[in-house]
């Protein structure tokens, strides 16, 4: 698409794949962040201290941003321009060990997890902003506020509501799968692509 000059199609494909990845990772991250005790019990059949649950939660939250950073990298391959990737990796390489040491010395493993989460969040915003600024002009804030934030926020709100109002706990693999599917289906409603397709479907039914 880049070599053919189809910028509009490139943006649409970029948004579609971002939503597809988010609809996979955001529900899982939200479930681990809000139900770490249940999921660790399901996974290992053991109970742990609260600090372990908190560490698990922040590691999951930080890892949610990792696949999203793949999209700016793909764009840089398409444009054969890797400046942002180089600068981003240098910054991460410098800050990660410093932050991990500070976090571990002051807060233990939880400090390491929080440092990882913060650094991945900063790295994601840094790389996506500067890549979009150069390669997909005028796309960044639309992509961020209409694609990324709605899906992540909806996923976490839905999962938290289940935790707060239903007091739900995941006790077996079947419940995990059902819970994940339910959160994903509700999160789909915040997808901009789904909204467009639903509107087009309604129009086709009405013959518009």
MITITI-818375 format. One record per residue (C-alpha): residue number from 1; residue in three letters; chain; x, y, z. Coordinates in steps of 0.05 Angstrom, whole numbers, plus 32768, in hexadecimal, padded with zeros to 4 digits. Last residue first. Layout:
<pts>
<pt><pos>NUM</pos><code>ala</code><unit>A</unit><u>X</u><v>Y</v><w>Z</w></pt>
...
</pts>
This chain:
<pts>
<pt><pos>208</pos><code>unk</code><unit>A</unit><u>7D9C</u><v>8044</v><w>8024</w></pt>
<pt><pos>207</pos><code>unk</code><unit>A</unit><u>7D77</u><v>8002</v><w>8019</w></pt>
<pt><pos>206</pos><code>unk</code><unit>A</unit><u>7D61</u><v>7FFD</v><w>8061</w></pt>
<pt><pos>205</pos><code>unk</code><unit>A</unit><u>7D87</u><v>7FBB</v><w>806A</w></pt>
<pt><pos>204</pos><code>unk</code><unit>A</unit><u>7DC3</u><v>7FD8</v><w>8047</w></pt>
<pt><pos>203</pos><code>unk</code><unit>A</unit><u>7DC2</u><v>8015</v><w>8074</w></pt>
<pt><pos>202</pos><code>unk</code><unit>A</unit><u>7DC1</u><v>7FE9</v><w>80B2</w></pt>
<pt><pos>201</pos><code>unk</code><unit>A</unit><u>7DFD</u><v>7FC1</v><w>8098</w></pt>
<pt><pos>200</pos><code>unk</code><unit>A</unit><u>7E23</u><v>8001</v><w>8088</w></pt>
<pt><pos>199</pos><code>unk</code><unit>A</unit><u>7E16</u><v>801B</v><w>80CE</w></pt>
<pt><pos>198</pos><code>unk</code><unit>A</unit><u>7E2C</u><v>7FD9</v><w>80EC</w></pt>
<pt><pos>197</pos><code>unk</code><unit>A</unit><u>7E6B</u><v>7FD9</v><w>80C2</w></pt>
<pt><pos>196</pos><code>unk</code><unit>A</unit><u>7E7C</u><v>8020</v><w>80D7</w></pt>
<pt><pos>195</pos><code>unk</code><unit>A</unit><u>7E71</u><v>800F</v><w>8120</w></pt>
<pt><pos>194</pos><code>unk</code><unit>A</unit><u>7E9B</u><v>7FD0</v><w>811A</w></pt>
<pt><pos>193</pos><code>unk</code><unit>A</unit><u>7ED5</u><v>7FF8</v><w>80FD</w></pt>
<pt><pos>192</pos><code>unk</code><unit>A</unit><u>7ED1</u><v>802B</v><w>8135</w></pt>
<pt><pos>191</pos><code>unk</code><unit>A</unit><u>7ED6</u><v>7FF4</v><w>8169</w></pt>
<pt><pos>190</pos><code>unk</code><unit>A</unit><u>7EB5</u><v>8008</v><w>81AB</w></pt>
<pt><pos>189</pos><code>unk</code><unit>A</unit><u>7E7F</u><v>7FD2</v><w>81A3</w></pt>
<pt><pos>188</pos><code>unk</code><unit>A</unit><u>7EB5</u><v>7F9E</v><w>819B</w></pt>
<pt><pos>187</pos><code>unk</code><unit>A</unit><u>7EC6</u><v>7FA8</v><w>81E4</w></pt>
<pt><pos>186</pos><code>unk</code><unit>A</unit><u>7E84</u><v>7F86</v><w>81F6</w></pt>
<pt><pos>185</pos><code>unk</code><unit>A</unit><u>7E96</u><v>7F4A</v><w>81CB</w></pt>
<pt><pos>184</pos><code>unk</code><unit>A</unit><u>7EDD</u><v>7F47</v><w>81E7</w></pt>
<pt><pos>183</pos><code>unk</code><unit>A</unit><u>7EC5</u><v>7F4B</v><w>822F</w></pt>
<pt><pos>182</pos><code>unk</code><unit>A</unit><u>7E93</u><v>7F12</v><w>8223</w></pt>
<pt><pos>181</pos><code>unk</code><unit>A</unit><u>7EC7</u><v>7EE7</v><w>81FE</w></pt>
<pt><pos>180</pos><code>unk</code><unit>A</unit><u>7EF9</u><v>7EF0</v><w>8237</w></pt>
<pt><pos>179</pos><code>unk</code><unit>A</unit><u>7EC6</u><v>7EDF</v><w>826C</w></pt>
<pt><pos>178</pos><code>unk</code><unit>A</unit><u>7EB1</u><v>7EA1</v><w>8246</w></pt>
<pt><pos>177</pos><code>unk</code><unit>A</unit><u>7EF9</u><v>7E8B</v><w>823C</w></pt>
<pt><pos>176</pos><code>unk</code><unit>A</unit><u>7F0B</u><v>7E98</v><w>8285</w></pt>
<pt><pos>175</pos><code>unk</code><unit>A</unit><u>7ECC</u><v>7E75</v><w>829D</w></pt>
<pt><pos>174</pos><code>unk</code><unit>A</unit><u>7EDF</u><v>7E38</v><w>8274</w></pt>
<pt><pos>173</pos><code>unk</code><unit>A</unit><u>7F26</u><v>7E39</v><w>8290</w></pt>
<pt><pos>172</pos><code>unk</code><unit>A</unit><u>7F0F</u><v>7E36</v><w>82D8</w></pt>
<pt><pos>171</pos><code>unk</code><unit>A</unit><u>7F03</u><v>7E61</v><w>8316</w></pt>
<pt><pos>170</pos><code>unk</code><unit>A</unit><u>7EFE</u><v>7EA7</v><w>82FA</w></pt>
<pt><pos>169</pos><code>unk</code><unit>A</unit><u>7EDF</u><v>7ED4</v><w>832E</w></pt>
<pt><pos>168</pos><code>unk</code><unit>A</unit><u>7EA3</u><v>7F03</v><w>8325</w></pt>
<pt><pos>167</pos><code>unk</code><unit>A</unit><u>7E8F</u><v>7F36</v><w>8359</w></pt>
<pt><pos>166</pos><code>unk</code><unit>A</unit><u>7E55</u><v>7F46</v><w>832B</w></pt>
<pt><pos>165</pos><code>unk</code><unit>A</unit><u>7E56</u><v>7F91</v><w>8336</w></pt>
<pt><pos>164</pos><code>unk</code><unit>A</unit><u>7E9F</u><v>7FA1</v><w>8343</w></pt>
<pt><pos>163</pos><code>unk</code><unit>A</unit><u>7EC4</u><v>7F6A</v><w>831E</w></pt>
<pt><pos>162</pos><code>unk</code><unit>A</unit><u>7E94</u><v>7F67</v><w>82E3</w></pt>
<pt><pos>161</pos><code>unk</code><unit>A</unit><u>7E95</u><v>7FB3</v><w>82E1</w></pt>
<pt><pos>160</pos><code>unk</code><unit>A</unit><u>7EE1</u><v>7FB1</v><w>82E1</w></pt>
<pt><pos>159</pos><code>unk</code><unit>A</unit><u>7EE2</u><v>7F84</v><w>82A5</w></pt>
<pt><pos>158</pos><code>unk</code><unit>A</unit><u>7EB2</u><v>7FB0</v><w>827E</w></pt>
<pt><pos>157</pos><code>unk</code><unit>A</unit><u>7ED9</u><v>7FEF</v><w>8290</w></pt>
<pt><pos>156</pos><code>unk</code><unit>A</unit><u>7F1C</u><v>7FD0</v><w>827F</w></pt>
<pt><pos>155</pos><code>unk</code><unit>A</unit><u>7F05</u><v>7FB9</v><w>823A</w></pt>
<pt><pos>154</pos><code>unk</code><unit>A</unit><u>7EE1</u><v>7FFA</v><w>822C</w></pt>
<pt><pos>153</pos><code>unk</code><unit>A</unit><u>7F20</u><v>8022</v><w>823E</w></pt>
<pt><pos>152</pos><code>unk</code><unit>A</unit><u>7F4D</u><v>7FF9</v><w>8211</w></pt>
<pt><pos>151</pos><code>unk</code><unit>A</unit><u>7F1E</u><v>7FF9</v><w>81D6</w></pt>
<pt><pos>150</pos><code>unk</code><unit>A</unit><u>7F0D</u><v>8043</v><w>81DB</w></pt>
<pt><pos>149</pos><code>unk</code><unit>A</unit><u>7F56</u><v>8058</v><w>81E6</w></pt>
<pt><pos>148</pos><code>unk</code><unit>A</unit><u>7F75</u><v>8035</v><w>81AA</w></pt>
<pt><pos>147</pos><code>unk</code><unit>A</unit><u>7F45</u><v>8041</v><w>8170</w></pt>
<pt><pos>146</pos><code>unk</code><unit>A</unit><u>7F22</u><v>8085</v><w>8172</w></pt>
<pt><pos>145</pos><code>unk</code><unit>A</unit><u>7F4F</u><v>80AB</v><w>81A1</w></pt>
<pt><pos>144</pos><code>unk</code><unit>A</unit><u>7F93</u><v>808E</v><w>818C</w></pt>
<pt><pos>143</pos><code>unk</code><unit>A</unit><u>7F87</u><v>8085</v><w>8142</w></pt>
<pt><pos>142</pos><code>unk</code><unit>A</unit><u>7F66</u><v>80C9</v><w>813C</w></pt>
<pt><pos>141</pos><code>unk</code><unit>A</unit><u>7F9F</u><v>80E6</v><w>8165</w></pt>
<pt><pos>140</pos><code>unk</code><unit>A</unit><u>7FD4</u><v>80C6</v><w>8139</w></pt>
<pt><pos>139</pos><code>unk</code><unit>A</unit><u>7FB7</u><v>80CC</v><w>80F3</w></pt>
<pt><pos>138</pos><code>unk</code><unit>A</unit><u>7FC4</u><v>8113</v><w>80DE</w></pt>
<pt><pos>137</pos><code>unk</code><unit>A</unit><u>8004</u><v>8100</v><w>80BB</w></pt>
<pt><pos>136</pos><code>unk</code><unit>A</unit><u>800F</u><v>80B5</v><w>80B3</w></pt>
<pt><pos>135</pos><code>unk</code><unit>A</unit><u>805A</u><v>80AF</v><w>80A7</w></pt>
<pt><pos>134</pos><code>unk</code><unit>A</unit><u>807C</u><v>80E8</v><w>80CB</w></pt>
<pt><pos>133</pos><code>unk</code><unit>A</unit><u>804B</u><v>80FA</v><w>8103</w></pt>
<pt><pos>132</pos><code>unk</code><unit>A</unit><u>8034</u><v>80B2</v><w>8105</w></pt>
<pt><pos>131</pos><code>unk</code><unit>A</unit><u>807A</u><v>8099</v><w>8115</w></pt>
<pt><pos>130</pos><code>unk</code><unit>A</unit><u>8084</u><v>80D0</v><w>8148</w></pt>
<pt><pos>129</pos><code>unk</code><unit>A</unit><u>8044</u><v>80C3</v><w>816E</w></pt>
<pt><pos>128</pos><code>unk</code><unit>A</unit><u>8046</u><v>8077</v><w>816A</w></pt>
<pt><pos>127</pos><code>unk</code><unit>A</unit><u>808E</u><v>8072</v><w>8184</w></pt>
<pt><pos>126</pos><code>unk</code><unit>A</unit><u>8086</u><v>80A1</v><w>81BF</w></pt>
<pt><pos>125</pos><code>unk</code><unit>A</unit><u>8041</u><v>8088</v><w>81D4</w></pt>
<pt><pos>124</pos><code>unk</code><unit>A</unit><u>8056</u><v>803F</v><w>81D3</w></pt>
<pt><pos>123</pos><code>unk</code><unit>A</unit><u>8098</u><v>804E</v><w>81F5</w></pt>
<pt><pos>122</pos><code>unk</code><unit>A</unit><u>8076</u><v>8075</v><w>822C</w></pt>
<pt><pos>121</pos><code>unk</code><unit>A</unit><u>8043</u><v>803D</v><w>823A</w></pt>
<pt><pos>120</pos><code>unk</code><unit>A</unit><u>807A</u><v>8008</v><w>8235</w></pt>
<pt><pos>119</pos><code>unk</code><unit>A</unit><u>80A4</u><v>8030</v><w>8267</w></pt>
<pt><pos>118</pos><code>unk</code><unit>A</unit><u>806A</u><v>8038</v><w>8298</w></pt>
<pt><pos>117</pos><code>unk</code><unit>A</unit><u>8059</u><v>7FEE</v><w>8297</w></pt>
<pt><pos>116</pos><code>unk</code><unit>A</unit><u>80A1</u><v>7FD7</v><w>829E</w></pt>
<pt><pos>115</pos><code>unk</code><unit>A</unit><u>80AC</u><v>8007</v><w>82D8</w></pt>
<pt><pos>114</pos><code>unk</code><unit>A</unit><u>806C</u><v>7FEE</v><w>82F9</w></pt>
<pt><pos>113</pos><code>unk</code><unit>A</unit><u>8084</u><v>7FA6</v><w>82F1</w></pt>
<pt><pos>112</pos><code>unk</code><unit>A</unit><u>80CA</u><v>7FB5</v><w>830D</w></pt>
<pt><pos>111</pos><code>unk</code><unit>A</unit><u>80AB</u><v>7FDA</v><w>8348</w></pt>
<pt><pos>110</pos><code>unk</code><unit>A</unit><u>807E</u><v>7F9F</v><w>8357</w></pt>
<pt><pos>109</pos><code>unk</code><unit>A</unit><u>80BA</u><v>7F71</v><w>8357</w></pt>
<pt><pos>108</pos><code>unk</code><unit>A</unit><u>80D7</u><v>7F98</v><w>8392</w></pt>
<pt><pos>107</pos><code>unk</code><unit>A</unit><u>80BE</u><v>7FDE</v><w>83A3</w></pt>
<pt><pos>106</pos><code>unk</code><unit>A</unit><u>80FB</u><v>8009</v><w>83B1</w></pt>
<pt><pos>105</pos><code>unk</code><unit>A</unit><u>8137</u><v>7FE0</v><w>8399</w></pt>
<pt><pos>104</pos><code>unk</code><unit>A</unit><u>810D</u><v>7FBE</v><w>8363</w></pt>
<pt><pos>103</pos><code>unk</code><unit>A</unit><u>80F1</u><v>7FFE</v><w>8346</w></pt>
<pt><pos>102</pos><code>unk</code><unit>A</unit><u>8134</u><v>8022</v><w>8345</w></pt>
<pt><pos>101</pos><code>unk</code><unit>A</unit><u>8156</u><v>7FE6</v><w>8324</w></pt>
<pt><pos>100</pos><code>unk</code><unit>A</unit><u>811E</u><v>7FDD</v><w>82F2</w></pt>
<pt><pos>99</pos><code>unk</code><unit>A</unit><u>811C</u><v>8027</v><w>82E1</w></pt>
<pt><pos>98</pos><code>unk</code><unit>A</unit><u>8167</u><v>802A</v><w>82D4</w></pt>
<pt><pos>97</pos><code>unk</code><unit>A</unit><u>8165</u><v>7FE9</v><w>82AC</w></pt>
<pt><pos>96</pos><code>unk</code><unit>A</unit><u>812B</u><v>8000</v><w>8281</w></pt>
<pt><pos>95</pos><code>unk</code><unit>A</unit><u>813F</u><v>8049</v><w>8278</w></pt>
<pt><pos>94</pos><code>unk</code><unit>A</unit><u>817D</u><v>8041</v><w>824D</w></pt>
<pt><pos>93</pos><code>unk</code><unit>A</unit><u>8166</u><v>8007</v><w>8220</w></pt>
<pt><pos>92</pos><code>unk</code><unit>A</unit><u>8121</u><v>8027</v><w>821A</w></pt>
<pt><pos>91</pos><code>unk</code><unit>A</unit><u>813F</u><v>806A</v><w>8203</w></pt>
<pt><pos>90</pos><code>unk</code><unit>A</unit><u>816C</u><v>8046</v><w>81D1</w></pt>
<pt><pos>89</pos><code>unk</code><unit>A</unit><u>8132</u><v>801C</v><w>81B7</w></pt>
<pt><pos>88</pos><code>unk</code><unit>A</unit><u>8108</u><v>805A</v><w>81AC</w></pt>
<pt><pos>87</pos><code>unk</code><unit>A</unit><u>8140</u><v>807F</v><w>8188</w></pt>
<pt><pos>86</pos><code>unk</code><unit>A</unit><u>814C</u><v>8045</v><w>8159</w></pt>
<pt><pos>85</pos><code>unk</code><unit>A</unit><u>8102</u><v>8039</v><w>814C</w></pt>
<pt><pos>84</pos><code>unk</code><unit>A</unit><u>80F6</u><v>8083</v><w>813F</w></pt>
<pt><pos>83</pos><code>unk</code><unit>A</unit><u>812F</u><v>8086</v><w>810D</w></pt>
<pt><pos>82</pos><code>unk</code><unit>A</unit><u>811A</u><v>8047</v><w>80E7</w></pt>
<pt><pos>81</pos><code>unk</code><unit>A</unit><u>8103</u><v>8063</v><w>80A4</w></pt>
<pt><pos>80</pos><code>unk</code><unit>A</unit><u>80F8</u><v>8030</v><w>806D</w></pt>
<pt><pos>79</pos><code>unk</code><unit>A</unit><u>80B1</u><v>804A</v><w>8063</w></pt>
<pt><pos>78</pos><code>unk</code><unit>A</unit><u>8091</u><v>8005</v><w>8067</w></pt>
<pt><pos>77</pos><code>unk</code><unit>A</unit><u>80C2</u><v>7FEE</v><w>809C</w></pt>
<pt><pos>76</pos><code>unk</code><unit>A</unit><u>80B3</u><v>802C</v><w>80C5</w></pt>
<pt><pos>75</pos><code>unk</code><unit>A</unit><u>8069</u><v>801D</v><w>80BE</w></pt>
<pt><pos>74</pos><code>unk</code><unit>A</unit><u>8074</u><v>7FD7</v><w>80D9</w></pt>
<pt><pos>73</pos><code>unk</code><unit>A</unit><u>8099</u><v>7FF4</v><w>8115</w></pt>
<pt><pos>72</pos><code>unk</code><unit>A</unit><u>8060</u><v>8024</v><w>8123</w></pt>
<pt><pos>71</pos><code>unk</code><unit>A</unit><u>8032</u><v>7FE8</v><w>8123</w></pt>
<pt><pos>70</pos><code>unk</code><unit>A</unit><u>805C</u><v>7FBC</v><w>8150</w></pt>
<pt><pos>69</pos><code>unk</code><unit>A</unit><u>8055</u><v>7FED</v><w>8189</w></pt>
<pt><pos>68</pos><code>unk</code><unit>A</unit><u>800E</u><v>7FD5</v><w>8193</w></pt>
<pt><pos>67</pos><code>unk</code><unit>A</unit><u>8028</u><v>7F8F</v><w>81A0</w></pt>
<pt><pos>66</pos><code>unk</code><unit>A</unit><u>8050</u><v>7FA9</v><w>81DC</w></pt>
<pt><pos>65</pos><code>unk</code><unit>A</unit><u>801A</u><v>7FD6</v><w>81FA</w></pt>
<pt><pos>64</pos><code>unk</code><unit>A</unit><u>7FF3</u><v>7F9E</v><w>821B</w></pt>
<pt><pos>63</pos><code>unk</code><unit>A</unit><u>8034</u><v>7F85</v><w>8239</w></pt>
<pt><pos>62</pos><code>unk</code><unit>A</unit><u>8034</u><v>7FBF</v><w>8269</w></pt>
<pt><pos>61</pos><code>unk</code><unit>A</unit><u>7FEF</u><v>7FAE</v><w>8284</w></pt>
<pt><pos>60</pos><code>unk</code><unit>A</unit><u>8001</u><v>7F64</v><w>828B</w></pt>
<pt><pos>59</pos><code>unk</code><unit>A</unit><u>8040</u><v>7F75</v><w>82B1</w></pt>
<pt><pos>58</pos><code>unk</code><unit>A</unit><u>8018</u><v>7FA5</v><w>82DD</w></pt>
<pt><pos>57</pos><code>unk</code><unit>A</unit><u>7FE6</u><v>7F6F</v><w>82F0</w></pt>
<pt><pos>56</pos><code>unk</code><unit>A</unit><u>8019</u><v>7F39</v><w>82FE</w></pt>
<pt><pos>55</pos><code>unk</code><unit>A</unit><u>803F</u><v>7F67</v><w>832C</w></pt>
<pt><pos>54</pos><code>unk</code><unit>A</unit><u>7FFF</u><v>7F78</v><w>8351</w></pt>
<pt><pos>53</pos><code>unk</code><unit>A</unit><u>7FEE</u><v>7F2E</v><w>8359</w></pt>
<pt><pos>52</pos><code>unk</code><unit>A</unit><u>8034</u><v>7F20</v><w>8372</w></pt>
<pt><pos>51</pos><code>unk</code><unit>A</unit><u>8030</u><v>7F5A</v><w>83A4</w></pt>
<pt><pos>50</pos><code>unk</code><unit>A</unit><u>7FEE</u><v>7F3E</v><w>83BE</w></pt>
<pt><pos>49</pos><code>unk</code><unit>A</unit><u>8011</u><v>7EFF</v><w>83D5</w></pt>
<pt><pos>48</pos><code>unk</code><unit>A</unit><u>8004</u><v>7EBF</v><w>83B0</w></pt>
<pt><pos>47</pos><code>unk</code><unit>A</unit><u>7FD1</u><v>7E86</v><w>83A9</w></pt>
<pt><pos>46</pos><code>unk</code><unit>A</unit><u>7FE0</u><v>7E47</v><w>8380</w></pt>
<pt><pos>45</pos><code>unk</code><unit>A</unit><u>7FBD</u><v>7E20</v><w>8349</w></pt>
<pt><pos>44</pos><code>unk</code><unit>A</unit><u>7FF0</u><v>7E3B</v><w>8318</w></pt>
<pt><pos>43</pos><code>unk</code><unit>A</unit><u>7FC5</u><v>7E56</v><w>82DE</w></pt>
<pt><pos>42</pos><code>unk</code><unit>A</unit><u>7F80</u><v>7E57</v><w>82FF</w></pt>
<pt><pos>41</pos><code>unk</code><unit>A</unit><u>7F9C</u><v>7E74</v><w>833F</w></pt>
<pt><pos>40</pos><code>unk</code><unit>A</unit><u>7FC3</u><v>7EA7</v><w>8316</w></pt>
<pt><pos>39</pos><code>unk</code><unit>A</unit><u>7F84</u><v>7EB8</v><w>82F0</w></pt>
<pt><pos>38</pos><code>unk</code><unit>A</unit><u>7F5A</u><v>7EC1</v><w>832F</w></pt>
<pt><pos>37</pos><code>unk</code><unit>A</unit><u>7F8E</u><v>7EEA</v><w>8354</w></pt>
<pt><pos>36</pos><code>unk</code><unit>A</unit><u>7F9D</u><v>7F17</v><w>8318</w></pt>
<pt><pos>35</pos><code>unk</code><unit>A</unit><u>7F53</u><v>7F28</v><w>830C</w></pt>
<pt><pos>34</pos><code>unk</code><unit>A</unit><u>7F55</u><v>7F73</v><w>82FC</w></pt>
<pt><pos>33</pos><code>unk</code><unit>A</unit><u>7F98</u><v>7F78</v><w>82D7</w></pt>
<pt><pos>32</pos><code>unk</code><unit>A</unit><u>7F93</u><v>7F32</v><w>82BB</w></pt>
<pt><pos>31</pos><code>unk</code><unit>A</unit><u>7F4D</u><v>7F3E</v><w>82A0</w></pt>
<pt><pos>30</pos><code>unk</code><unit>A</unit><u>7F5F</u><v>7F82</v><w>8284</w></pt>
<pt><pos>29</pos><code>unk</code><unit>A</unit><u>7F9D</u><v>7F67</v><w>8261</w></pt>
<pt><pos>28</pos><code>unk</code><unit>A</unit><u>7F75</u><v>7F2E</v><w>8242</w></pt>
<pt><pos>27</pos><code>unk</code><unit>A</unit><u>7F3E</u><v>7F5C</v><w>822B</w></pt>
<pt><pos>26</pos><code>unk</code><unit>A</unit><u>7F71</u><v>7F8D</v><w>820E</w></pt>
<pt><pos>25</pos><code>unk</code><unit>A</unit><u>7F9B</u><v>7F58</v><w>81EA</w></pt>
<pt><pos>24</pos><code>unk</code><unit>A</unit><u>7F6B</u><v>7F3B</v><w>81B7</w></pt>
<pt><pos>23</pos><code>unk</code><unit>A</unit><u>7F3E</u><v>7F76</v><w>81A7</w></pt>
<pt><pos>22</pos><code>unk</code><unit>A</unit><u>7F7D</u><v>7FA1</v><w>81A6</w></pt>
<pt><pos>21</pos><code>unk</code><unit>A</unit><u>7F9D</u><v>7F76</v><w>8170</w></pt>
<pt><pos>20</pos><code>unk</code><unit>A</unit><u>7F5F</u><v>7F7B</v><w>8143</w></pt>
<pt><pos>19</pos><code>unk</code><unit>A</unit><u>7F57</u><v>7FC6</v><w>8151</w></pt>
<pt><pos>18</pos><code>unk</code><unit>A</unit><u>7F9F</u><v>7FD3</v><w>813C</w></pt>
<pt><pos>17</pos><code>unk</code><unit>A</unit><u>7F96</u><v>7FA7</v><w>80FF</w></pt>
<pt><pos>16</pos><code>unk</code><unit>A</unit><u>7F5A</u><v>7FCF</v><w>80E8</w></pt>
<pt><pos>15</pos><code>unk</code><unit>A</unit><u>7F7B</u><v>8012</v><w>80F6</w></pt>
<pt><pos>14</pos><code>unk</code><unit>A</unit><u>7FB8</u><v>8002</v><w>80CC</w></pt>
<pt><pos>13</pos><code>unk</code><unit>A</unit><u>7F8D</u><v>7FE5</v><w>8095</w></pt>
<pt><pos>12</pos><code>unk</code><unit>A</unit><u>7F64</u><v>8025</v><w>8092</w></pt>
<pt><pos>11</pos><code>unk</code><unit>A</unit><u>7FA3</u><v>8051</v><w>8094</w></pt>
<pt><pos>10</pos><code>unk</code><unit>A</unit><u>7FC3</u><v>8028</v><w>805B</w></pt>
<pt><pos>9</pos><code>unk</code><unit>A</unit><u>7F84</u><v>802C</v><w>8033</w></pt>
<pt><pos>8</pos><code>unk</code><unit>A</unit><u>7F85</u><v>8078</v><w>8038</w></pt>
<pt><pos>7</pos><code>unk</code><unit>A</unit><u>7FCF</u><v>807B</v><w>8028</w></pt>
<pt><pos>6</pos><code>unk</code><unit>A</unit><u>7FCB</u><v>8054</v><w>7FE8</w></pt>
<pt><pos>5</pos><code>unk</code><unit>A</unit><u>800C</u><v>806D</v><w>7FCA</w></pt>
<pt><pos>4</pos><code>unk</code><unit>A</unit><u>801B</u><v>802B</v><w>7FA8</w></pt>
<pt><pos>3</pos><code>unk</code><unit>A</unit><u>805D</u><v>8023</v><w>7FCE</w></pt>
<pt><pos>2</pos><code>unk</code><unit>A</unit><u>8039</u><v>8030</v><w>8010</w></pt>
<pt><pos>1</pos><code>unk</code><unit>A</unit><u>8000</u><v>8000</v><w>8000</w></pt>
</pts>
